[in-house]
Structures are given as structure tokens and as C-alpha cells.
């Protein structure tokens, strides 16, 4: 009798462990899909914005930075897209930087907005990819995230440097309303 209750308890424990493992696997898979969906959309958006900057930027350092980002993001986007296809994940386009926000900007305003967005994007990507690289669930995704981290770090450093290369146009200050502050109409 004692043997039967021990084996029943062992079987129940094994069933609970299997359920917990399955649930943990489902949670890990869901976390991986969420990361993959956001990373794919964000990388695509960054690539599109870099391509727009290559066309619109006038400062050589900004153009060179945009080319660099585009060269880094195109293969990363392709690798993320392959992992997404394999897992049935789609890009979450609702939560990405929107390159169309930059369409109406030009000159210094465009360049400053672009570089500022890149500084923020690189910092966010470093956090997200570092988290994904530290998670031991999907090995391919973990390795891809770890391999991408140095690119984001380098691109952040480059963005922080290139912001100083954008020439300051004093007349732009007046366009932003600075000359109207004390005037009466």
C-alpha cells in the first residue's frame, strides 16, 4: 500500500513537473515571439529611416552615419525575418519608430531629429538585445541578439559623435519662434 501511494505521488510530481516545463516553454516561446516581433519591426523601421537620411541629409557625417546604420540593419533585418518566418511571428508595426514622421523635415531640423532618434533607438536596442542575449530559451535568437549588441554599441557611439558635426544654422533659431518672444502685435 505504501508503495502504491509513493508511486502515485511520484507520478503526480512528474505530471506537475511536465506541466510546469510545458508552461515555462510556452512562456519562453511567447517572450521570444514578442521580442522577435518588436525587434524585426524596429530594425525595419531603423533601416527605412537610415535610407531616408541617406537621401535627405546634407552633412557628410550624417550621410555616412546613415549609410553605416543601413549597412548594419539590412542583414540584421534579414536574419530576424528568417527567425520570425520559422516561428510564425510577424512584425509588430504598431510600436515602432515611424519614418514618415521625418518626411516633412529638412536641413538641420531633419538631421538633428534623425540623430536624436538614433541615440534613443540605439540605447533601447542595446537594452532589448542584451535581455534577449541573456535568456537561454531560443539558442538561435540568443546568439543573434548577442552578435548584434556590438553593432548597437558602435552605432550609439557614432551617433553621439556625429551630432557635433551638424552645423548650427542661427537663422533656424528665429524660425523656431525665438525672435517672436518679446514682440507685441
C-alpha positions in Angstrom: 0.0 0.0 0.0 2.8 2.4 0.9 4.5 1.6 -2.5 1.3 2.5 -4.3 0.9 5.9 -2.7 4.6 6.6 -3.2 4.4 5.7 -6.9 1.2 7.7 -7.2 2.9 10.7 -5.6 5.9 10.3 -7.8 3.7 10.1 -10.9 1.7 13.2 -9.8 5.0 15.1 -9.2 6.3 14.1 -12.6 3.0 15.2 -14.2 3.2 18.6 -12.4 6.8 19.0 -13.5 5.9 18.2 -17.1 3.1 20.7 -16.9 5.4 23.3 -15.4 8.0 22.7 -18.1 5.5 22.9 -20.8 4.1 26.2 -19.3 7.6 27.6 -18.9 8.4 26.6 -22.5 5.2 28.3 -23.7 6.0 31.4 -21.7 9.6 31.4 -23.1 8.3 31.0 -26.6 5.8 33.8 -26.1 8.6 36.1 -24.7 10.8 35.2 -27.7 8.0 35.9 -30.1 7.3 39.3 -28.5 11.0 40.2 -28.7 11.3 38.9 -32.2 8.2 40.8 -33.4 9.3 44.1 -31.8 13.0 43.7 -32.9 12.0 42.9 -36.5 9.7 45.9 -36.8 12.1 48.2 -35.1 15.0 47.0 -37.3 13.0 47.5 -40.4 11.9 51.0 -39.3 15.5 51.9 -38.5 16.6 50.7 -41.9 13.9 52.8 -43.7 14.8 55.8 -41.6 18.5 55.4 -42.4 17.7 55.1 -46.1 15.6 58.3 -45.9 18.5 60.1 -44.1 20.9 59.0 -46.8 18.7 60.9 -49.3 17.8 63.9 -47.2 20.8 64.7 -45.0 23.2 67.3 -46.2 26.0 67.0 -43.6 28.6 64.4 -44.9 29.0 62.9 -41.4 25.2 62.4 -41.1 25.0 60.8 -44.5 28.0 58.5 -43.6 26.3 57.6 -40.3 23.0 56.8 -42.1 24.9 54.5 -44.6 26.6 52.8 -41.7 23.3 52.1 -39.9 21.6 50.9 -43.2 24.6 48.5 -43.8 24.2 47.1 -40.2 20.4 46.9 -40.2 19.8 45.2 -43.6 21.5 41.9 -42.7 20.1 42.0 -39.1 16.6 42.6 -40.5 17.0 39.6 -42.8 18.2 37.3 -40.0 15.4 38.4 -37.7 12.9 37.9 -40.6 14.2 34.3 -41.1 13.7 33.5 -37.4 10.3 35.1 -37.5 9.2 33.1 -40.5 10.4 29.9 -38.8 8.4 30.7 -35.7 5.4 32.1 -37.4 6.0 35.5 -35.8 5.0 38.8 -37.6 6.5 42.3 -37.0 4.7 44.5 -34.5 4.4 47.6 -36.7 2.2 49.4 -34.2 5.1 50.0 -31.8 8.0 51.2 -33.9 9.6 54.5 -34.8 7.6 55.9 -37.7 10.0 57.0 -40.5 7.1 59.1 -42.1 7.4 61.5 -39.1 10.6 62.7 -40.6 9.4 63.2 -44.2 8.4 66.9 -43.8 11.6 67.8 -42.0 14.7 69.1 -44.0 18.1 70.5 -43.4 19.4 70.9 -39.9 16.0 70.1 -38.4 15.9 66.7 -40.2 19.5 65.9 -39.3 19.1 66.8 -35.6 15.8 64.8 -35.3 17.3 61.8 -37.1 20.4 61.7 -34.9 18.4 62.3 -31.7 16.1 59.4 -32.7 19.1 57.2 -33.4 20.7 57.9 -30.0 17.4 56.8 -28.3 16.9 53.9 -30.7 20.4 52.5 -30.1 20.1 52.7 -26.3 16.7 51.0 -26.4 18.0 48.3 -28.8 21.0 47.6 -26.6 18.7 47.1 -23.6 16.4 44.8 -25.6 19.1 42.8 -27.3 21.1 42.4 -24.1 18.0 41.0 -22.4 17.4 38.6 -25.3 21.0 37.6 -25.4 20.9 36.7 -21.6 17.8 34.5 -22.0 18.7 30.8 -22.5 15.5 29.8 -24.3 15.9 30.0 -28.1 19.6 29.5 -28.9 19.4 30.9 -32.4 17.7 34.1 -31.1 20.1 34.3 -28.2 23.1 34.1 -30.5 21.7 36.6 -32.9 20.9 39.1 -30.1 24.4 38.7 -28.7 26.0 39.1 -32.1 24.0 42.3 -32.7 24.9 44.0 -29.5 28.4 45.3 -30.6 26.8 46.9 -33.6 24.3 48.8 -31.5 27.1 50.0 -29.1 29.2 51.2 -32.0 26.3 52.9 -33.7 25.4 54.7 -30.4 29.0 55.9 -30.1 28.9 57.1 -33.7 25.5 58.9 -33.2 26.9 60.7 -30.1 29.9 61.9 -32.2 28.0 62.9 -35.4 25.6 65.2 -33.5 28.5 67.6 -33.1 29.2 67.6 -36.9 25.8 69.0 -37.7 26.3 72.7 -38.5 24.3 75.1 -36.4 22.2 77.5 -38.5 21.5 80.7 -36.5 18.5 81.6 -38.8 16.9 78.3 -37.8 16.6 79.6 -34.2 14.5 82.5 -35.4 12.3 80.1 -37.4 11.5 78.3 -34.2 9.9 81.4 -32.7 12.9 82.7 -30.7 12.7 86.1 -32.4 9.0 86.5 -31.6 9.2 86.1 -27.8 9.1 89.8 -26.8 7.2 91.3 -29.7 3.8 92.8 -29.5 1.3 92.6 -32.3 
